[in-house]
Each structure stands twice: as structure tokens, then as C-alpha cells.
Amino acid sequence: MPTRRATIHDVAAAAGVSVATVSKAVNGRYGVAEGTAQRVLAEVERLGYASSLVASSMRARQTGVIGVLVPDFEPFTAEILKGVSAGLAGSPYDVLAYAGVRHHASAGWEKRSLQRLSGTLIDAAIMVTPTVIAPSAEIPIVAVDPHTGHGDLPTVESDSFGGAVEATRYLVELGHRRIGFLAGRPDLRSAKLREAGYRQALTDAGIDFDPRLVEVGRYEPEAAGDAARTLLGGARPTAVFAANDLSALAVLGVAAEMGLRVPDDLSVVGFDDIPEASRRLPALTTVRQPMHRLGRIAAELAMALMAGETPTQTSILLPTRLVPRATTAAVPAA
């Protein structure tokens, strides 16, 4: 007679714990003492419990899955995910997208995510906009657009500074002198680089920086809307460069509320080139960062690290490109 396959109930009975504790232990969740978790995992191994991906991965030490860890699901991370999927096409790896949505506003969200997933559910991790660049983990890690810079991990990011210089310079060439800036998250390195690029382009054009023309939208639609109302409700600029497309779309919404015509009364430029940028009317002028390519290269780096290879480049900076559309025009005549 064939031997009956061990179940989670068998593991619980052998370890002297509840089924819920077994589930927490094999998934690496909080709430289980270290000694208890080790006892459960020992019984999992001894009994050959293999009713799930997690259990089988503990014996093989491989899952065939690469995790993409994001602070939240929004247009930028969605495009990165598409690029990762394209990069893994034809490979033996699947993609697990995981968002620490309960903690996305706090530093260290990726540490909690890695504790839940590494070594049991995923063989490698791609972290998108991580707040910590060198989290401890036993699996290969690649960072996309890290908060604090390169650190010790392989990283892939776009040229935020150069893209911002190009966007602001384009508005200057259209004759704009009062150019507002809707900033992103103050803790994100790429957001700081976009503000630095904006300031550099003003300096290059001989335009004095005016702090009254800068508001912080934090890359959040509601906050960006409030910031846009402040920006457009004062000594109104003739143009606004927003640090990402979601913020630029918020500016367009507020401009419509205020009866401003775009681009006749106000020019607007975003950054990212998410799908919504070209679909809306008028279509948004923006700086295109190669989000799919960011994800694809991150996937290639992760596979190389899993194969024991040493990448020739561990800090990759990809160029951006201005995409003029219908939200920008020459400065209106006085």
C-alpha cells in the first residue's frame, strides 16, 4: 500500500503545536518563538510534509520564484513589474509581486517583507524604491530606484537629474521664466535629484530660484492636488514641472477647477510616462524613464546572481527622454 502523505495536522501533532502555528512557522510569519519554529520545521522535514510550495522549498531550498517587493501598487511599480515579467520570459522563474501596503509609509518595509518571503517563498528579490539599501538576507537582492543610493546591492535607476534638467530647459526654451516645481517625496533620492535638476536648469538659464514656486506633493494624488492649489493660487507660474506623472495629472485637474486652459494659460510637464500620460486629453508632456527596461535589467541581474555570476556592472543608470505632447506651449503673451 502507498504511504499516506503527511498533512499539516500531522506536523502540528508531532511538534505539539496548533495548525495555525505550523502555518506561521513555515511561512516565516511573526508570532512564533524561534525554538518553536525550529521544532516545527524539523518535523516538516522529518515527516516529508509537501502539500505546499513553501514546504517543498524547505527541502529543495529553491522555489523557482523571484519576488518583486514594492511599498505599494501604483502606476510606476506596475510598469516595473511588467518589465520584470518580460525579463523572465523563457526562464524557469515565476514572479511573485508583494506589497507591504500596511507599512508603505514607514522606513524598513522591505525588511519585514524579506523576513516573510526569503528562504521559503522566493529565491531572489527585486526591491522597488527600498528605504534600506543593505538589508540582511540569504538570497540575492537587486534594488530599483533606491531611496538612499547604491549601497552594497546591485542597483538599477533612471537619470532623474538629467531628465529634470531637460524638462525645465524645454520650458525655458518655450519662453517661460516663472516655472513652478511640484516636488516628490523628500526622503527619496530620485525625487531630490529631480529638484536638483530643476534648480540647475534655472541657474543655467540665469533665472533666480524662487522658493514660492516650489510645493511638495509627495507623489501622492491628494497631497499633490493640495500643493497644486497652493502653487496656482498664489503668484501663479506660467509653467509647472511635476516630479512624477501622477502629480502632473493632479496639476491638470486643479487647473481645470480654476478655469485655467492648458497649455494656453499654463504649461505642465511630468516625469515617468505612465500609460495615463498619453491617454488623457490633452496628452501630457513628460520625461520618459524606461520603466520596462528597469524591470527587465533587474530581472537579468537577479538571475545572474542566482547563477553565482558576478555582474560586470552593479550600478546601472539608464537615460531618460523628453516626450513633448499637448500640455506645453510657448509662454502666453503679456
C-alpha positions in Angstrom: 0.0 0.0 0.0 1.2 3.5 -0.8 2.4 5.5 2.2 -0.1 8.2 3.3 1.3 11.7 2.6 1.9 13.8 5.8 -0.5 16.6 6.4 -0.3 19.9 8.3 -2.3 18.2 11.1 0.4 15.5 11.4 3.1 18.2 11.7 1.1 20.0 14.3 0.6 16.9 16.4 4.2 15.8 16.1 5.5 19.3 17.1 2.9 19.7 19.9 1.6 23.0 18.4 -1.6 24.2 16.7 -2.2 24.1 12.9 -2.1 27.9 12.9 1.4 27.8 14.5 2.6 25.4 11.8 1.3 27.7 9.1 3.0 30.7 10.7 6.3 28.8 11.1 6.5 27.5 7.5 5.5 30.9 6.1 8.1 32.8 8.2 5.4 35.0 9.9 5.6 36.8 13.2 4.3 35.5 16.4 6.2 32.2 16.7 9.2 31.8 19.1 12.4 30.8 17.4 12.6 27.5 19.3 9.1 26.6 18.4 9.7 27.5 14.7 12.8 25.3 14.6 10.9 22.4 16.1 8.1 22.8 13.6 10.5 22.9 10.6 12.3 19.9 11.9 9.0 17.9 11.9 8.2 19.2 8.4 11.5 17.8 7.2 11.2 14.5 9.1 7.6 13.8 8.0 8.2 15.0 4.4 5.3 17.4 4.6 5.0 18.7 1.0 1.4 19.9 0.5 2.5 23.4 -0.4 5.2 25.4 -2.3 6.6 26.5 1.0 7.1 23.0 2.4 8.7 21.6 -0.7 11.0 24.6 -1.0 12.3 23.9 2.5 13.7 20.6 1.3 14.9 21.7 -2.1 15.9 25.2 -1.0 14.6 26.5 -4.2 11.1 27.8 -5.2 11.6 28.8 -8.8 10.2 32.2 -7.8 11.6 35.7 -7.9 9.9 38.2 -5.6 9.3 41.8 -6.6 8.8 43.8 -3.4 7.1 47.1 -3.6 5.9 49.6 -1.0 2.5 49.8 -2.8 0.9 49.0 -6.1 0.7 52.2 -8.3 1.5 53.0 -11.9 5.3 53.2 -11.6 5.6 49.8 -9.8 3.1 48.2 -12.1 5.3 49.2 -15.1 8.4 47.8 -13.3 6.5 44.5 -12.8 5.8 44.3 -16.5 9.5 44.7 -17.2 10.4 42.0 -14.7 8.0 39.6 -16.3 9.4 40.4 -19.7 12.9 39.8 -18.4 12.0 36.4 -17.0 10.2 35.3 -20.2 11.6 31.9 -21.3 13.4 31.4 -17.9 12.3 28.8 -15.3 11.3 31.5 -12.9 7.9 32.8 -11.9 7.2 36.3 -10.4 5.7 36.9 -7.0 4.6 40.6 -6.5 4.4 41.5 -2.9 3.4 44.9 -1.4 3.9 45.9 2.2 0.9 48.1 1.9 0.3 48.3 5.7 3.8 49.7 6.1 4.5 51.5 2.9 4.9 54.9 4.6 7.5 53.7 7.0 11.2 53.1 6.7 12.3 49.5 6.7 9.2 48.0 5.0 11.4 45.8 2.8 13.0 44.2 5.9 9.6 43.0 7.0 8.8 41.7 3.5 12.1 39.9 3.2 11.5 38.2 6.6 8.2 36.9 5.4 9.4 35.7 2.0 13.1 34.9 1.7 14.3 31.4 2.0 10.8 29.9 1.9 8.8 31.5 -0.9 11.4 33.2 -3.2 14.9 32.5 -4.4 15.8 36.2 -5.1 14.2 39.6 -4.5 13.9 42.7 -6.6 13.1 45.7 -4.3 11.5 48.7 -5.8 12.3 52.1 -4.1 13.6 50.4 -1.0 14.3 52.6 2.0 17.2 50.4 3.2 19.8 49.6 0.7 21.6 46.8 2.6 19.0 44.6 4.3 20.3 41.3 5.6 19.0 38.3 3.7 20.3 34.9 2.5 19.0 35.4 -1.1 20.3 37.6 -3.9 18.8 41.1 -3.9 18.6 43.8 -6.6 17.3 47.3 -5.9 15.4 49.5 -8.4 15.4 53.3 -7.7 16.7 53.0 -4.1 15.9 55.8 -1.6 19.5 56.4 -0.4 21.8 55.5 -3.3 23.7 52.5 -4.5 25.0 50.9 -1.2 26.3 47.4 -1.5 23.5 46.0 -3.7 23.3 45.9 -7.5 21.0 48.8 -8.4 19.2 50.0 -11.5 17.8 53.5 -11.8 17.0 56.3 -14.3 18.8 59.6 -14.8 16.4 61.7 -12.6 18.8 64.7 -12.6 19.4 64.7 -16.3 15.7 64.3 -17.1 14.7 67.1 -14.8 17.3 69.4 -16.4 15.9 68.6 -19.9 12.3 69.2 -18.8 13.0 72.5 -17.2 15.3 73.6 -20.1 12.5 72.8 -22.5 10.1 75.1 -20.7 12.8 77.8 -20.6 13.2 77.4 -24.4 9.4 78.0 -24.8 9.9 81.3 -23.1 8.8 80.5 -19.6 10.6 82.3 -16.7 8.2 81.6 -13.9 8.4 77.8 -13.7 6.9 76.1 -10.7 8.1 72.8 -9.4 5.8 70.2 -7.7 8.3 68.1 -5.7 8.1 64.4 -4.8 8.9 62.6 -1.6 11.6 64.4 0.4 13.1 61.0 1.6 13.5 59.6 -1.9 16.9 60.2 -3.6 15.5 60.3 -7.1 13.0 63.0 -6.1 15.8 65.1 -4.6 17.7 64.7 -7.9 14.7 65.9 -9.9 14.5 69.1 -7.8 18.3 69.5 -8.2 17.9 69.2 -11.9 15.1 71.8 -11.9 17.3 74.2 -10.0 20.3 73.5 -12.2 18.4 74.3 -15.4 17.1 77.6 -13.8 20.7 78.5 -12.9 21.9 77.7 -16.4 19.3 80.0 -17.9 20.1 82.8 -15.5 16.7 82.5 -13.7 16.8 83.1 -9.9 15.4 80.3 -7.8 12.1 81.4 -6.1 11.1 79.1 -3.2 7.5 80.4 -3.6 7.3 78.4 -6.8 8.0 75.1 -5.1 5.5 72.9 -3.3 5.7 69.3 -2.1 3.2 66.8 -3.4 5.0 63.6 -2.1 4.0 61.6 -5.2 0.5 61.3 -3.6 -2.5 62.4 -5.7 -4.3 64.1 -2.8 -1.2 65.8 -1.4 -0.2 66.8 -4.9 -3.7 68.3 -5.5 -3.4 70.4 -2.4 0.1 71.5 -3.3 -1.1 72.4 -6.8 -3.9 74.6 -5.4 -1.3 76.5 -3.3 1.1 76.8 -6.3 -1.6 78.0 -8.7 -3.5 80.1 -6.2 -0.6 82.5 -5.4 1.7 84.4 -7.8 0.8 81.9 -10.5 3.6 80.4 -12.6 3.2 80.1 -16.3 4.5 76.5 -16.3 4.8 73.7 -13.8 7.3 70.8 -13.8 6.0 68.0 -11.6 8.3 65.3 -10.2 6.1 62.5 -11.5 3.1 62.0 -13.8 0.6 61.4 -11.0 1.5 64.8 -9.6 1.3 66.4 -13.1 -2.1 64.9 -13.6 -3.2 66.4 -10.3 -1.9 69.8 -11.5 -4.1 69.4 -14.6 -7.1 68.6 -12.5 -6.6 71.7 -10.3 -6.0 73.9 -13.3 -9.3 72.8 -14.8 -11.1 73.5 -11.5 -9.6 77.1 -11.5 -10.7 77.7 -15.1 -7.1 77.7 -16.5 -6.6 76.5 -20.0 -3.8 74.1 -20.7 -1.5 74.9 -22.4 -2.8 78.4 -23.3 -2.7 79.7 -19.7 -0.4 77.0 -18.1 2.1 74.5 -19.4 2.6 71.3 -17.5 5.4 68.7 -17.7 5.5 65.4 -15.7 8.1 62.6 -15.2 7.7 58.8 -15.8 5.5 58.5 -18.9 3.0 56.1 -17.3 0.2 54.9 -19.7 -2.2 57.5 -18.4 0.1 60.3 -19.6 -0.6 59.6 -23.2 -4.2 58.5 -22.9 -5.7 61.6 -21.2 -6.7 64.7 -23.1 -4.7 66.9 -23.5 -1.9 64.3 -23.6 0.8 65.1 -21.0 4.2 66.3 -22.0 6.6 64.2 -19.8 10.0 62.8 -19.2 10.0 59.2 -20.2 12.0 56.9 -17.9 12.4 53.4 -19.3 10.4 51.6 -16.6 10.1 48.3 -18.5 13.8 48.3 -19.1 14.5 49.0 -15.4 12.4 45.9 -14.5 14.0 43.7 -17.3 17.6 44.6 -16.3 16.7 44.0 -12.6 15.4 40.5 -13.5 18.6 39.8 -15.5 20.8 40.8 -12.6 18.8 38.7 -10.2 19.2 35.6 -12.4 22.9 36.2 -12.8 23.3 36.5 -9.1 21.4 33.2 -8.5 23.6 31.5 -11.1 26.7 32.5 -9.0 27.9 35.1 -11.6 29.4 38.4 -10.7 27.7 41.1 -12.9 30.1 43.3 -14.8 28.0 46.3 -13.8 26.4 46.6 -10.4 25.2 50.3 -10.6 23.3 50.9 -13.8 22.0 54.4 -14.7 19.6 54.5 -17.7 18.9 57.6 -19.8 15.6 59.4 -19.9 14.0 61.2 -22.8 11.6 64.2 -23.0 8.3 63.5 -24.8 6.6 66.7 -25.9 2.8 66.4 -26.1 -0.2 68.7 -25.8 0.2 70.2 -22.3 3.1 72.6 -23.2 3.3 75.7 -25.4 5.2 79.0 -25.7 4.6 81.4 -22.8 1.4 83.4 -23.3 1.9 87.0 -24.4 1.6 89.6 -21.6 
